[in-house]
């Protein structure tokens, strides 16, 4: 499982529980485009940032799910 899979799984889980703030994920420009595909019917959006700006975007927009494509 890579980082995109984890971000996508967490985002979908939080969305289904009604806890995904603004129905929005934050990912990097290198993240897999599939991150947005499963969520599209649920009207979830994503912001794509350069790696070092993911947390800044999350904090600035009061978002709670984001990450990059690196596996941990």
GUZA-80956 format. One record per atom (N, C-alpha, C, O, CB): residue number from 1; residue in three letters; atom name; y, x, z. Coordinates in pm, 1 decimal, padded with zeros to 6 digits. Glycine has a CB too. Layout:
// GUZA-80956
TIGU num residu atome       c2       c1       c3
TIGU NUM    ALA    CA        Y        X        Z
...
//
This chain:
// GUZA-80956
TIGU num residu atome       c2       c1       c3
TIGU   1    UNK     N -00117.8  00085.6  00000.0
TIGU   1    UNK    CA  00000.0  00000.0  00000.0
TIGU   1    UNK     C  00123.5  00089.7  00000.0
TIGU   1    UNK     O  00136.1  00179.8  00082.9
TIGU   1    UNK    CB  00000.1 -00097.2  00123.2
TIGU   2    UNK     N  00213.6  00064.1 -00093.4
TIGU   2    UNK    CA  00335.7  00145.2 -00097.4
TIGU   2    UNK     C  00450.9  00073.1 -00027.5
TIGU   2    UNK     O  00435.4 -00039.0  00020.9
TIGU   2    UNK    CB  00374.0  00177.8 -00243.2
TIGU   3    UNK     N  00565.6  00138.6 -00023.3
TIGU   3    UNK    CA  00681.7  00081.4  00044.8
TIGU   3    UNK     C  00727.8 -00050.4 -00014.8
TIGU   3    UNK     O  00769.4 -00139.9  00058.7
TIGU   3    UNK    CB  00795.0  00178.7  00042.0
TIGU   4    UNK     N  00721.1 -00064.2 -00148.0
TIGU   4    UNK    CA  00760.4 -00190.0 -00212.0
TIGU   4    UNK     C  00671.9 -00304.6 -00165.2
TIGU   4    UNK     O  00719.9 -00414.7 -00138.3
TIGU   4    UNK    CB  00753.6 -00177.2 -00364.6
TIGU   5    UNK     N  00542.0 -00277.3 -00155.9
TIGU   5    UNK    CA  00448.9 -00380.5 -00108.2
TIGU   5    UNK     C  00484.9 -00424.4  00033.0
TIGU   5    UNK     O  00484.1 -00543.4  00064.4
TIGU   5    UNK    CB  00303.8 -00328.8 -00111.9
TIGU   6    UNK     N  00516.1 -00328.0  00116.7
TIGU   6    UNK    CA  00550.9 -00359.7  00256.3
TIGU   6    UNK     C  00680.4 -00441.3  00264.8
TIGU   6    UNK     O  00686.6 -00541.2  00336.5
TIGU   6    UNK    CB  00565.6 -00229.8  00338.4
TIGU   7    UNK     N  00782.5 -00398.9  00192.0
TIGU   7    UNK    CA  00909.5 -00473.3  00193.0
TIGU   7    UNK     C  00886.5 -00615.0  00140.3
TIGU   7    UNK     O  00935.6 -00712.1  00197.9
TIGU   7    UNK    CB  01017.8 -00400.1  00107.2
TIGU   8    UNK     N  00812.0 -00625.9  00031.0
TIGU   8    UNK    CA  00782.8 -00757.4 -00026.2
TIGU   8    UNK     C  00704.9 -00845.9  00068.1
TIGU   8    UNK     O  00736.1 -00964.1  00082.8
TIGU   8    UNK    CB  00706.6 -00742.3 -00154.5
TIGU   9    UNK     N  00602.6 -00789.7  00132.9
TIGU   9    UNK    CA  00521.9 -00867.0  00227.6
TIGU   9    UNK     C  00604.9 -00914.1  00346.8
TIGU   9    UNK     O  00597.2 -01030.0  00387.7
TIGU   9    UNK    CB  00403.5 -00783.5  00276.5
TIGU  10    UNK     N  00683.5 -00823.2  00401.1
TIGU  10    UNK    CA  00768.2 -00860.0  00515.1
TIGU  10    UNK     C  00872.9 -00964.0  00474.4
TIGU  10    UNK     O  00896.6 -01060.9  00546.5
TIGU  10    UNK    CB  00837.6 -00735.2  00572.9
TIGU  11    UNK     N  00934.2 -00943.0  00359.7
TIGU  11    UNK    CA  01034.7 -01038.3  00312.9
TIGU  11    UNK     C  00977.5 -01177.2  00293.5
TIGU  11    UNK     O  01038.7 -01276.1  00334.0
TIGU  11    UNK    CB  01095.5 -00990.3  00183.8
TIGU  12    UNK     N  00859.9 -01185.6  00231.5
TIGU  12    UNK    CA  00796.8 -01315.6  00209.6
TIGU  12    UNK     C  00758.0 -01380.0  00342.5
TIGU  12    UNK     O  00777.9 -01500.0  00361.7
TIGU  12    UNK    CB  00673.0 -01300.8  00119.6
TIGU  13    UNK     N  00703.4 -01301.3  00433.3
TIGU  13    UNK    CA  00666.2 -01354.0  00565.2
TIGU  13    UNK     C  00788.5 -01408.1  00639.0
TIGU  13    UNK     O  00785.1 -01518.4  00693.5
TIGU  13    UNK    CB  00597.8 -01244.6  00649.5
TIGU  14    UNK     N  00895.7 -01330.4  00640.3
TIGU  14    UNK    CA  01017.0 -01374.3  00709.2
TIGU  14    UNK     C  01077.0 -01496.8  00640.8
TIGU  14    UNK     O  01130.1 -01585.6  00707.6
TIGU  14    UNK    CB  01120.1 -01260.5  00714.0
TIGU  15    UNK     N  01068.7 -01501.9  00506.7
TIGU  15    UNK    CA  01119.8 -01617.2  00432.5
TIGU  15    UNK     C  01042.5 -01743.8  00470.6
TIGU  15    UNK     O  01102.0 -01848.2  00497.6
TIGU  15    UNK    CB  01110.2 -01592.2  00280.0
TIGU  16    UNK     N  00910.6 -01733.4  00472.4
TIGU  16    UNK    CA  00827.2 -01849.9  00504.3
TIGU  16    UNK     C  00847.4 -01897.3  00647.7
TIGU  16    UNK     O  00830.5 -02015.7  00676.7
TIGU  16    UNK    CB  00680.4 -01817.2  00481.5
TIGU  17    UNK     N  00883.3 -01806.0  00737.5
TIGU  17    UNK    CA  00910.9 -01843.4  00876.7
TIGU  17    UNK     C  01056.3 -01888.3  00896.0
TIGU  17    UNK     O  01095.2 -01928.2  01005.8
TIGU  17    UNK    CB  00880.2 -01725.4  00969.8
TIGU  18    UNK     N  01135.6 -01881.7  00789.3
TIGU  18    UNK    CA  01275.5 -01921.8  00798.4
TIGU  18    UNK     C  01363.1 -01819.7  00868.3
TIGU  18    UNK     O  01469.6 -01854.5  00919.3
TIGU  18    UNK    CB  01285.8 -02052.0  00869.4
TIGU  19    UNK     N  01320.1 -01693.7  00871.6
TIGU  19    UNK    CA  01393.1 -01590.7  00943.7
TIGU  19    UNK     C  01456.8 -01485.1  00853.8
TIGU  19    UNK     O  01517.4 -01390.4  00903.9
TIGU  19    UNK    CB  01301.9 -01524.2  01039.9
TIGU  20    UNK     N  01444.4 -01499.6  00722.8
TIGU  20    UNK    CA  01504.1 -01402.7  00629.7
TIGU  20    UNK     C  01651.1 -01438.2  00611.6
TIGU  20    UNK     O  01684.8 -01536.7  00545.8
TIGU  20    UNK    CB  01429.0 -01401.8  00491.3
TIGU  21    UNK     N  01737.5 -01357.3  00670.4
TIGU  21    UNK    CA  01880.9 -01385.6  00665.7
TIGU  21    UNK     C  01930.5 -01393.0  00522.1
TIGU  21    UNK     O  01902.6 -01304.9  00440.8
TIGU  21    UNK    CB  01959.0 -01279.1  00742.8
TIGU  22    UNK     N  02003.8 -01498.1  00492.3
TIGU  22    UNK    CA  02064.6 -01521.9  00360.8
TIGU  22    UNK     C  01961.7 -01517.3  00247.8
TIGU  22    UNK     O  01997.1 -01501.0  00131.0
TIGU  22    UNK    CB  02173.9 -01419.0  00334.6
TIGU  23    UNK     N  01833.3 -01531.9  00284.1
TIGU  23    UNK    CA  01723.9 -01527.9  00186.2
TIGU  23    UNK     C  01737.0 -01407.7  00093.7
TIGU  23    UNK     O  01719.7 -01419.0 -00027.6
TIGU  23    UNK    CB  01721.2 -01657.1  00103.8
TIGU  24    UNK     N  01767.9 -01291.6  00153.1
TIGU  24    UNK    CA  01798.6 -01172.5  00075.0
TIGU  24    UNK     C  01726.5 -01049.2  00128.1
TIGU  24    UNK     O  01723.1 -01024.4  00248.6
TIGU  24    UNK    CB  01948.1 -01148.2  00074.0
TIGU  25    UNK     N  01668.7 -00972.2  00035.4
TIGU  25    UNK    CA  01608.2 -00842.0  00063.8
TIGU  25    UNK     C  01701.9 -00734.1  00012.5
TIGU  25    UNK     O  01778.3 -00756.8 -00081.2
TIGU  25    UNK    CB  01466.5 -00828.9 -00001.3
TIGU  26    UNK     N  01695.9 -00616.5  00074.2
TIGU  26    UNK    CA  01768.8 -00501.5  00022.9
TIGU  26    UNK     C  01665.8 -00396.0 -00014.4
TIGU  26    UNK     O  01582.8 -00358.0  00068.1
TIGU  26    UNK    CB  01872.4 -00446.7  00127.7
TIGU  27    UNK     N  01670.8 -00348.8 -00138.1
TIGU  27    UNK    CA  01577.2 -00247.5 -00186.3
TIGU  27    UNK     C  01654.5 -00141.3 -00263.1
TIGU  27    UNK     O  01774.2 -00156.3 -00287.7
TIGU  27    UNK    CB  01466.7 -00311.1 -00275.7
TIGU  28    UNK     N  01586.3 -00034.7 -00300.6
TIGU  28    UNK    CA  01651.9  00072.7 -00374.9
TIGU  28    UNK     C  01641.6  00048.5 -00524.6
TIGU  28    UNK     O  01564.9 -00036.5 -00569.7
TIGU  28    UNK    CB  01590.5  00208.5 -00338.9
TIGU  29    UNK     N  01718.7  00123.2 -00600.4
TIGU  29    UNK    CA  01711.8  00112.8 -00746.4
TIGU  29    UNK     C  01576.8  00159.1 -00798.3
TIGU  29    UNK     O  01538.1  00122.6 -00909.3
TIGU  29    UNK    CB  01823.4  00194.5 -00811.3
TIGU  30    UNK     N  01504.8  00238.3 -00721.2
TIGU  30    UNK    CA  01373.2  00286.4 -00761.4
TIGU  30    UNK     C  01261.6  00189.4 -00722.9
TIGU  30    UNK     O  01145.7  00212.4 -00757.4
TIGU  30    UNK    CB  01346.7  00422.0 -00699.3
TIGU  31    UNK     N  01294.2  00083.2 -00653.4
TIGU  31    UNK    CA  01192.0 -00012.7 -00611.5
TIGU  31    UNK     C  01136.8 -00089.1 -00730.7
TIGU  31    UNK     O  01204.1 -00106.6 -00832.3
TIGU  31    UNK    CB  01249.0 -00110.3 -00508.6
TIGU  32    UNK     N  01016.6 -00132.7 -00716.5
TIGU  32    UNK    CA  00945.8 -00206.4 -00819.7
TIGU  32    UNK     C  01015.1 -00340.1 -00845.0
TIGU  32    UNK     O  01049.0 -00410.5 -00749.9
TIGU  32    UNK    CB  00798.6 -00228.1 -00779.7
TIGU  33    UNK     N  01036.3 -00375.8 -00969.9
TIGU  33    UNK    CA  01099.5 -00504.0 -01003.2
TIGU  33    UNK     C  01016.2 -00622.7 -00956.4
TIGU  33    UNK     O  01068.3 -00733.6 -00944.7
TIGU  33    UNK    CB  01122.3 -00513.7 -01153.4
TIGU  34    UNK     N  00888.3 -00601.4 -00929.5
TIGU  34    UNK    CA  00801.8 -00709.4 -00880.6
TIGU  34    UNK     C  00847.6 -00761.0 -00744.8
TIGU  34    UNK     O  00807.1 -00869.6 -00703.5
TIGU  34    UNK    CB  00657.1 -00661.4 -00871.5
TIGU  35    UNK     N  00931.3 -00685.0 -00674.8
TIGU  35    UNK    CA  00983.1 -00733.6 -00546.1
TIGU  35    UNK     C  01055.6 -00866.3 -00562.1
TIGU  35    UNK     O  01050.4 -00950.6 -00472.5
TIGU  35    UNK    CB  01077.5 -00630.2 -00483.9
TIGU  36    UNK     N  01121.7 -00885.8 -00672.6
TIGU  36    UNK    CA  01198.4 -01008.9 -00691.5
TIGU  36    UNK     C  01116.6 -01119.7 -00756.8
TIGU  36    UNK     O  01151.6 -01237.0 -00743.7
TIGU  36    UNK    CB  01320.8 -00980.8 -00775.1
TIGU  37    UNK     N  01008.9 -01085.7 -00826.4
TIGU  37    UNK    CA  00932.6 -01186.5 -00899.7
TIGU  37    UNK     C  00868.0 -01292.6 -00811.4
TIGU  37    UNK     O  00887.3 -01411.3 -00837.7
TIGU  37    UNK    CB  00826.9 -01119.5 -00979.9
TIGU  38    UNK     N  00791.1 -01255.6 -00706.2
TIGU  38    UNK    CA  00728.7 -01359.2 -00624.2
TIGU  38    UNK     C  00829.2 -01446.3 -00551.4
TIGU  38    UNK     O  00801.2 -01562.7 -00522.5
TIGU  38    UNK    CB  00636.5 -01296.3 -00524.6
TIGU  39    UNK     N  00946.7 -01391.0 -00521.3
TIGU  39    UNK    CA  01043.9 -01466.2 -00443.2
TIGU  39    UNK     C  01135.4 -01552.5 -00529.1
TIGU  39    UNK     O  01204.4 -01639.6 -00476.2
TIGU  39    UNK    CB  01126.4 -01372.1 -00361.2
TIGU  40    UNK     N  01137.6 -01530.6 -00658.6
TIGU  40    UNK    CA  01229.6 -01603.8 -00745.6
TIGU  40    UNK     C  01219.1 -01755.0 -00732.1
TIGU  40    UNK     O  01322.7 -01821.0 -00723.7
TIGU  40    UNK    CB  01205.2 -01565.5 -00887.7
TIGU  41    UNK     N  01098.9 -01813.8 -00729.5
TIGU  41    UNK    CA  01091.9 -01959.1 -00716.0
TIGU  41    UNK     C  01144.6 -02010.2 -00582.2
TIGU  41    UNK     O  01177.9 -02128.0 -00568.8
TIGU  41    UNK    CB  00950.0 -02004.4 -00733.9
TIGU  42    UNK     N  01152.0 -01921.9 -00484.3
TIGU  42    UNK    CA  01199.8 -01961.9 -00351.7
TIGU  42    UNK     C  01349.4 -01936.3 -00335.4
TIGU  42    UNK     O  01403.5 -01946.7 -00225.3
TIGU  42    UNK    CB  01122.5 -01887.4 -00243.3
TIGU  43    UNK     N  01414.7 -01903.3 -00444.6
TIGU  43    UNK    CA  01559.1 -01876.7 -00444.9
TIGU  43    UNK     C  01597.1 -01761.8 -00351.2
TIGU  43    UNK     O  01697.9 -01769.3 -00281.0
TIGU  43    UNK    CB  01635.2 -02002.6 -00404.9
TIGU  44    UNK     N  01517.7 -01658.0 -00350.4
TIGU  44    UNK    CA  01547.3 -01538.9 -00272.5
TIGU  44    UNK     C  01611.4 -01436.7 -00363.8
TIGU  44    UNK     O  01567.6 -01417.8 -00477.3
TIGU  44    UNK    CB  01419.7 -01481.7 -00205.7
TIGU  45    UNK     N  01714.1 -01371.3 -00315.2
TIGU  45    UNK    CA  01777.7 -01268.9 -00396.8
TIGU  45    UNK     C  01749.3 -01131.8 -00337.9
TIGU  45    UNK     O  01699.9 -01119.8 -00225.8
TIGU  45    UNK    CB  01929.4 -01293.1 -00407.2
TIGU  46    UNK     N  01780.4 -01031.1 -00413.1
TIGU  46    UNK    CA  01765.3 -00894.8 -00361.8
TIGU  46    UNK     C  01885.0 -00813.3 -00406.6
TIGU  46    UNK     O  01944.4 -00839.1 -00511.3
TIGU  46    UNK    CB  01632.0 -00829.7 -00410.5
TIGU  47    UNK     N  01918.8 -00715.0 -00326.1
TIGU  47    UNK    CA  02023.8 -00619.5 -00360.3
TIGU  47    UNK     C  01955.7 -00486.8 -00382.0
TIGU  47    UNK     O  01874.3 -00444.9 -00299.8
TIGU  47    UNK    CB  02134.6 -00610.2 -00248.8
TIGU  48    UNK     N  01987.2 -00419.6 -00490.9
TIGU  48    UNK    CA  01926.9 -00290.4 -00521.2
TIGU  48    UNK     C  02032.4 -00181.9 -00500.8
TIGU  48    UNK     O  02139.0 -00185.2 -00562.3
TIGU  48    UNK    CB  01870.0 -00287.2 -00666.9
TIGU  49    UNK     N  02001.4 -00086.1 -00413.9
TIGU  49    UNK    CA  02095.0  00018.5 -00375.7
TIGU  49    UNK     C  02032.0  00155.4 -00396.2
TIGU  49    UNK     O  01910.2  00167.7 -00408.6
TIGU  49    UNK    CB  02139.4  00001.2 -00229.9
TIGU  50    UNK     N  02116.9  00258.7 -00399.6
TIGU  50    UNK    CA  02062.8  00394.7 -00395.2
TIGU  50    UNK     C  02002.7  00414.6 -00256.6
TIGU  50    UNK     O  02047.9  00352.5 -00160.4
TIGU  50    UNK    CB  02173.9  00503.4 -00426.3
TIGU  51    UNK     N  01902.3  00499.5 -00245.1
TIGU  51    UNK    CA  01826.6  00516.8 -00120.5
TIGU  51    UNK     C  01912.3  00523.4  00005.1
TIGU  51    UNK     O  01882.9  00456.8  00104.4
TIGU  51    UNK    CB  01745.2  00640.7 -00129.2
TIGU  52    UNK     N  02016.2  00602.0  00000.9
TIGU  52    UNK    CA  02090.5  00623.6  00125.0
TIGU  52    UNK     C  02180.5  00506.2  00162.4
TIGU  52    UNK     O  02240.0  00507.4  00270.2
TIGU  52    UNK    CB  02173.5  00748.2  00113.3
TIGU  53    UNK     N  02192.0  00406.0  00077.2
TIGU  53    UNK    CA  02280.8  00293.9  00106.7
TIGU  53    UNK     C  02209.9  00165.6  00148.0
TIGU  53    UNK     O  02276.0  00063.5  00167.0
TIGU  53    UNK    CB  02364.7  00266.1 -00011.7
TIGU  54    UNK     N  02078.8  00167.2  00162.4
TIGU  54    UNK    CA  02006.0  00046.0  00199.4
TIGU  54    UNK     C  02050.6 -00003.7  00336.3
TIGU  54    UNK     O  02087.9 -00120.1  00350.4
TIGU  54    UNK    CB  01854.4  00071.7  00199.0
TIGU  55    UNK     N  02047.3  00082.3  00436.6
TIGU  55    UNK    CA  02083.8  00039.3  00572.0
TIGU  55    UNK     C  02230.9 -00000.8  00580.2
TIGU  55    UNK     O  02266.3 -00094.1  00652.4
TIGU  55    UNK    CB  02054.5  00150.8  00672.9
TIGU  56    UNK     N  02316.8  00069.9  00506.0
TIGU  56    UNK    CA  02458.1  00033.3  00507.4
TIGU  56    UNK     C  02478.8 -00106.6  00453.1
TIGU  56    UNK     O  02558.4 -00183.0  00507.7
TIGU  56    UNK    CB  02539.9  00133.1  00426.7
TIGU  57    UNK     N  02407.6 -00141.5  00345.2
TIGU  57    UNK    CA  02419.6 -00276.0  00287.1
TIGU  57    UNK     C  02366.0 -00380.5  00383.6
TIGU  57    UNK     O  02424.9 -00487.4  00399.8
TIGU  57    UNK    CB  02344.3 -00284.3  00152.7
TIGU  58    UNK     N  02252.8 -00348.8  00448.2
TIGU  58    UNK    CA  02195.5 -00442.3  00545.1
TIGU  58    UNK     C  02293.6 -00469.4  00658.9
TIGU  58    UNK     O  02312.4 -00584.4  00698.8
TIGU  58    UNK    CB  02063.3 -00387.5  00601.1
TIGU  59    UNK     N  02355.1 -00365.5  00710.4
TIGU  59    UNK    CA  02450.0 -00381.7  00820.4
TIGU  59    UNK     C  02576.6 -00454.5  00775.5
TIGU  59    UNK     O  02625.1 -00543.5  00845.4
TIGU  59    UNK    CB  02486.4 -00245.6  00878.9
TIGU  60    UNK     N  02629.9 -00417.3  00659.8
TIGU  60    UNK    CA  02753.8 -00477.7  00610.4
TIGU  60    UNK     C  02738.7 -00626.7  00582.4
TIGU  60    UNK     O  02831.4 -00704.3  00605.7
TIGU  60    UNK    CB  02799.4 -00406.7  00484.6
TIGU  61    UNK     N  02620.7 -00667.3  00531.9
TIGU  61    UNK    CA  02599.5 -00807.1  00494.1
TIGU  61    UNK     C  02517.0 -00885.1  00595.5
TIGU  61    UNK     O  02478.1 -00998.8  00569.2
TIGU  61    UNK    CB  02532.3 -00813.5  00360.1
TIGU  62    UNK     N  02489.9 -00825.0  00711.3
TIGU  62    UNK    CA  02411.8 -00889.2  00817.7
TIGU  62    UNK     C  02275.9 -00937.2  00764.6
TIGU  62    UNK     O  02239.5 -01053.9  00779.5
TIGU  62    UNK    CB  02490.5 -01008.1  00877.9
TIGU  63    UNK     N  02201.6 -00844.1  00702.0
TIGU  63    UNK    CA  02069.4 -00874.3  00647.4
TIGU  63    UNK     C  01963.4 -00808.2  00734.3
TIGU  63    UNK     O  01991.2 -00708.8  00801.5
TIGU  63    UNK    CB  02057.4 -00826.4  00499.7
TIGU  64    UNK     N  01842.2 -00862.4  00733.5
TIGU  64    UNK    CA  01741.7 -00811.9  00825.7
TIGU  64    UNK     C  01613.4 -00759.1  00762.7
TIGU  64    UNK     O  01524.0 -00718.1  00836.8
TIGU  64    UNK    CB  01707.1 -00917.5  00919.0
TIGU  65    UNK     N  01599.4 -00757.8  00632.4
TIGU  65    UNK    CA  01480.1 -00700.6  00569.1
TIGU  65    UNK     C  01522.5 -00612.3  00452.0
TIGU  65    UNK     O  01595.5 -00655.9  00363.0
TIGU  65    UNK    CB  01383.1 -00812.8  00521.0
TIGU  66    UNK     N  01476.2 -00489.6  00453.6
TIGU  66    UNK    CA  01506.6 -00397.4  00345.5
TIGU  66    UNK     C  01424.9 -00271.9  00357.3
TIGU  66    UNK     O  01361.4 -00248.2  00460.0
TIGU  66    UNK    CB  01653.4 -00363.6  00343.8
TIGU  67    UNK     N  01425.6 -00191.6  00254.2
TIGU  67    UNK    CA  01351.9 -00066.6  00256.7
TIGU  67    UNK     C  01345.7 -00004.0  00120.5
TIGU  67    UNK     O  01414.6 -00046.2  00027.6
TIGU  67    UNK    CB  01213.2 -00087.9  00309.4
TIGU  68    UNK     N  01261.4  00098.5  00108.9
TIGU  68    UNK    CA  01248.0  00167.0 -00018.1
TIGU  68    UNK     C  01101.3  00170.7 -00059.6
TIGU  68    UNK     O  01015.4  00114.0  00007.9
TIGU  68    UNK    CB  01306.0  00309.2 -00009.6
TIGU  69    UNK     N  01073.6  00237.4 -00170.1
TIGU  69    UNK    CA  00939.3  00234.2 -00226.1
TIGU  69    UNK     C  00847.9  00343.2 -00173.9
TIGU  69    UNK     O  00735.6  00356.5 -00222.6
TIGU  69    UNK    CB  00947.0  00244.2 -00373.2
TIGU  70    UNK     N  00890.9  00420.3 -00078.3
TIGU  70    UNK    CA  00806.5  00525.6 -00022.6
TIGU  70    UNK     C  00711.3  00467.4  00080.5
TIGU  70    UNK     O  00750.7  00385.4  00163.4
TIGU  70    UNK    CB  00892.3  00636.7  00040.3
TIGU  71    UNK     N  00587.8  00509.8  00074.9
TIGU  71    UNK    CA  00488.0  00466.8  00174.3
TIGU  71    UNK     C  00511.2  00545.9  00302.6
TIGU  71    UNK     O  00555.7  00660.6  00299.1
TIGU  71    UNK    CB  00340.7  00487.7  00121.2
TIGU  72    UNK     N  00480.9  00484.1  00413.7
TIGU  72    UNK    CA  00496.2  00554.7  00541.8
TIGU  72    UNK     C  00363.1  00593.8  00598.4
TIGU  72    UNK     O  00356.8  00653.9  00705.6
TIGU  72    UNK    CB  00571.0  00469.2  00642.3
//
